[in-house]
Amino acid sequence: MESESPSPDSGTHRTSDPETLTSAIEGLTISSDPLTSKFSSLDDLAHELSSLQDLATRGSWRSILDKVARARSLSLLQKPHDHLTYLSYNVLALVKLRRFAEGLAELDSLEDLDSSQYRYETYPSVYPNRTGSMVPFSLRWLHALIPIKMGERQEGLDRFYELLDFVQSKVKDKQEKNLDVSVDLWKKREVFVINCIMGHHLSNKEFGVCLSLIDNLLSRDFSDPALISKLGYIQMHVGDIEGAKRSFNKIEDMVKEGKSSVSLSEVEIKNLVNRNKALVFLVGKDYLSAVREYEECIERDHTDVVAINNKALCLMYLRDLADSIKVLENALERVPTVALNETVIVNLCSMYELAYVNHSEIKRTLNNWIARVAPDDFDSSCTRI
């Protein structure tokens, strides 16, 4: 059985990769990047980019591979950054489909990501008055991720730390130039990379490293409730329950005093507080109280799948298998695009095995439904048929 992971939002949405499912050109956000704000749509930035983005959001990774292959065969990619953009989506699709060796081969074809051939100033007639790297941030992230996926953990971690150095140097450079919008963008990437690094250390129970990383972040931003929540989760991992409670209480105080500077909605912040309270109850095996906290979350936001999943687990611990199964089945029926992830399905199938003699037949029915509605990268083996 699986409960909430050490990250408050992990495992809840299929489109949660912060940078890989955004526009693929480095630094690109239509509304905020001063270099690209003159463009009115994604298609102004690269060939049919909005179509690629839509396919990625829907998890249609095989269609992305087909679209990239077609664009390449028909020579539809005219500018240097077009090729890098399409290669980014192609590598991401291969990784999502667990075809890691092919993704690595695509990346290796680029050789040095910092080569002059991938800089705007190398092509002044194509990119007048623009300088810097055109390598998408997502490619740098995939360059670090793929070795880990292929079992080369240390090489992957080394690359992630190199990526962190790269991002932090960008933050410093943008700050010196007073480019506030760019500073905000690169700070978000810094948090994203650190979260990736922490995730890999957590999976190996290297809690001391995680605490150092989170403390470093918090030393520069005391007003981010998501970061403080992560600290609380890590404290729970090492058995420091009182420390976790203090961290969670700090978030409640910040919310009451209106000191939160992070761009979370009111619902997101309130649900974060409730989920934190519920975790404390879970550790104390007060499952009824935890259920009440999760129900508050679901009432505010019926797509809060962490709350839905954990409410079902609490009901199961209370030996109410019928209601725990109903909670997950209702979520899959109401919000399949959000609730359909491997953690929820693993837990649901475990409940079936406990509740029904003919669980194999029930799981087979579930598996057939998943085959019709799931994104291409869904791991159907989680049904354990």
N, C-alpha and C positions, 0 to 999 in steps of 0.2 A: 504494500500500500504506500501511496505517496501523499504527503501533505504539502503545505506551502513551502516553496523553495526559499533560500536565503535572500533572494531578490524579490521585492514587493510586487513586481509586475511580470516576472518571468513565467513562461509557460502559459500565458493567458490569451495572447493574440497571435495569429499566424503571420501577421505583417508587422512584427515588432522589431525587426532589425533596423535600428535607428538611422543608419546611413545608407545601407544597401538598397533600400526600397525608395529612397529619395532620388532626385535627379542625379545623373551619374557624373556630371562634370564637376571637378573639384571646386568646392566653395559655392555650389550653385543652389540658391533658393530664390525663386522668382521675385518674391516680395521684399527680400531683405538684402540680397547681395548687391552692393553698389555697382559691380561690374556687369551684372546681368539684369538689373531691374528694368532696363529699357525694353526687354522682350516681353511680349504679351502672353506667350504660351510656351509649353515645353517644345512644341514642334519648331519654334523659331530658333531653338538652341541646337537641335540635332534632328536628323531625319526620323520622322514619325516616333519621336521619343515618348509622346503621350500614350501611344499604343503599347509600347514596351512597358511603360509604367503601369498601365491598366492590367496587362497580363500578369505582371509581377504581383500586384496587389491581390489578384484573384488566385494566385498560386498556379497559374498555367505555365509551368516551367518548360514543358515540352514544346508548347507553341512558341515560346521565346526562342528556343534553339532553332526551330524551323524558320522563324522570322529573320533571325540573324544570318542563318545560312543562305536564305533567299537574297537578303540585302547584299551580302558579300558576292554571291554568284552573279548578280545582275549589276554589280559595280554601282550601287546606289549610294554608297558612302563616299562623299567627295572630299570632305575636309579631314585633316589629321585627327581632330578631336572626335569626329564621327566614329572613326575606327575604334578609338579607345572607349567611347561610350558603349558601343555595341559589344565590344569584347568584355566590358564589365558585366553587362547583363548575361552574356553567354557563360562566363565563369561562375557567376552567381547561380544561374540555372543548373549548371553541372554539379555544383556543390549541394544545392538543394536536393538534387536527384541522387546524391551520394556517389556520383561519378568523379571521385576526387582526382584520380590519375589524369583524366582528360582535362580537368580544370587546371591542374598543375602544368600540364603541357601547354595550355593556352597562355598561362602566365609566363612560363619560361620563354615563350616566343618574343616577349618584350625585352628580355635581358635586363638591363639596368633601368629601373623606373625613374632614376634621376638624370638620365641621359639628356643631352641638349636637344635631341630629336623630339622630345616630349615637352618642349617649352614653347610658349606662344611666340616669344621674340625670335625664334628660329624661322618663323614664317611671317615676316612683317607685312607682306602683301595680302595675306589671308586674315591676319589679326592685327591691324594697325592700332598702335597705342596700347596694346595689351602685353603684359609680361607675366612670368611665373609658370608654374607647372600646370599642364593640362591633364595630368594623371588623376583620374577620379579617386577620391578618398576611399571608396569602396574597394578598389583594386589593392590599395595598400593594406586594408583590413583583411581581404581574402588571402593576400600573400602571407600574412601571419597565421591565419586560421587553418589553411589547408594542411600544413605539416602536422598539426595536432590531430586533424581528422584522419591522417594517414598513419598515426601512431608515433610520430616523431615529436613527442611532447616538448622536449627541451629546446629543439630548434624553433618550434612554434612560439614558445614563451620568450626566447631570445628575440624573435622578430617582433613580438608584441611590445616588449620593453623598448626596442629600437623605435617602433612606431610611436610609443609614448614620448620618447625624447624628441622625435620629429614634431609631434603635435605641440608639445610644450614650447619648443623653439618658435613655432608659428605664433603661439599666443603672445610670447614675449615680443616678437617682431611687430605684430599688429598693435600691441600696446604702445610701443615706442613711436609708432606712426600715428597714434590716436585714431585708429580705424575701429571705432566702437562696435559697429555691426559685425565686422569680421572677427573681432575679439570674442564676441558672444558665440559666434558659430564655432570657433576653434575650442572654446571652453567646453561647449557641449560635446565636442568630439573627444576632448580630454577625459571627461567623465565617462563617456561611452567606452573608451579604450581601457580605462582603469576598471570599469565594471567587468569587461571581458577578462582581464587579467585576474581579478578577484574570483570570478567564476571558475577559472581553471585551477586556482590554488584551493578554493573551497572543495572542489571535487576530489582533491587529494588530502583533505583535512589539514591543510597548511594555514591554520587560523592566525598565527602570529604575523605572517606576511600580509594577510587580509586586513588585520587591525592597523598595521602600519600604513597601508595604502589609504584606508578610509580616514585615518587620523590626519594624514597629509592633506586630503581633500577638505576635511572639515576645518582645518587650521586656516583655510582661506575663505571658507563660506560657512558661517554658523547658522544661516537662515534657510537651509535647504532641508525640508522635512523628509524628502525621499532618501537623502544621504544619511540623516540621523536614524531613519528606520533601518537602513542597511547595517549601521553600526549595532543597533539593537538585535538584529537577527544574528549577526556574527557573535555578539556577546552570548546569545542563547546557545549557539553551537558549542561554545567553550564552557558552558555551564554557569555563566555569570548572570543569573536570572535577575538579581537586584540591579545590576548594571543595566540590563536590558530595560527593566521597568523605568529607571531614571531617564534613559534615552527616550522611551516612548512618552513619558510624562513631559519631557522637554518639548516635544512636538505639540502636545495638547496646550501647553502654556503659550507657545509661539502663536498657535492658531487663535487662542483667546485674545492675545494681545495684538493680533494683526501684524506680527513681525515677519511673516513668511514672505520671502522675496522671489520664490520660485513660481513659475507660471503654471501652477496647477489650478484647476477649477475648484469651486467651493465643494462640489460633490466629491471630487477626487481626494481632496484633503480630508474631508470628513470620513470617507471610506477608509483611507489610510489609517486614521486614528482608530476606527472600529476594528479593522483587521489586526492592528497591533494589540489592542485589548484582548481580542479573541485568542491570539497566540499565547498570551500569558495564561489565559484560562485553560487552553489546550495543554500547556506544560503542567499545569496543576490538576489536570484531568477533570476539570469542571466543564464538562461538555455542554451542559444545558446553557450555561452562561455564554459559552462560545457561540452556540447556535443563535442566541438572541443578538449577539453582535453582528454575526454574518447576515442575519435576516434584515437588520437595519441597512446594511450595505446593499443588499439585493433590492430592498424597497426603493432606495435612492437610484440605483443603477442596475437594471435587470441584466446587463451584460458583464457584470463583475464576476468573471468566471473563477477567480481565486476564491471569492466568498462562496460561490455556488459549490465548487468542488469541496471546500473544507467544511461547509455545512453538512454535505452528504457524508463526509468521513466522520464527523461528530455524531451524526445520527446512527451510523454503523457502530461506532464505539458504544453507543447507548443501546445496542442490540435492536434497533429499529430498521431492519434491512429493507422493509417494504417502502418506507418513506425515503430512505437514503437513495434507493434505486429511482424512485419517482422524481426526486430533485434533479438528478443527472439526466434522466430521460426527458423531463420537461425542458431542461436547458438546451439539450440537443435539438428538440423540436422547435423551440422558440427562436434561438439564435445559433443555428448550426455553423455559420461561418466563424463565429467567435468561440463557441464551446467545443468545436470538434478539434481537439488536440490529444496527443498521445497519453498525457497524464490522466485526463478525464476518462478516456476509454479504458485504460489499464485499470483504474479504480472501479469503473462500472462493471467490467468483466469479472473482477475479483468478487464484487458483490453478487453477481449472477452465480458464480461458483459456490458461494456460501449459501445462497437462498434457494437454488433450484436444482433438482435432480437432473432435469433435462437441459442443463446449462449449455451444452455444446450446440444444441439446436437453436437456442436463443442467441448465442454469440454468432452463429452462422448468419442468422437473419440480420443482426447488427452489422456484420462484416459486409453483407451484400448492399446494405444501405450506404455504408461508408464508401464502397467502391463507386457508387453513383454520384455522391456529393462532395467527396473529399478533394482537396488540392493535390496536385501531382506528387508532392513530396511527402504526403502522409504515409507513415510507416504502419501498414495494416497488420504487421506481425504483432502489434500490441494487443490484438484481440485474443492471442494465444490459442487459436484453433488448431 
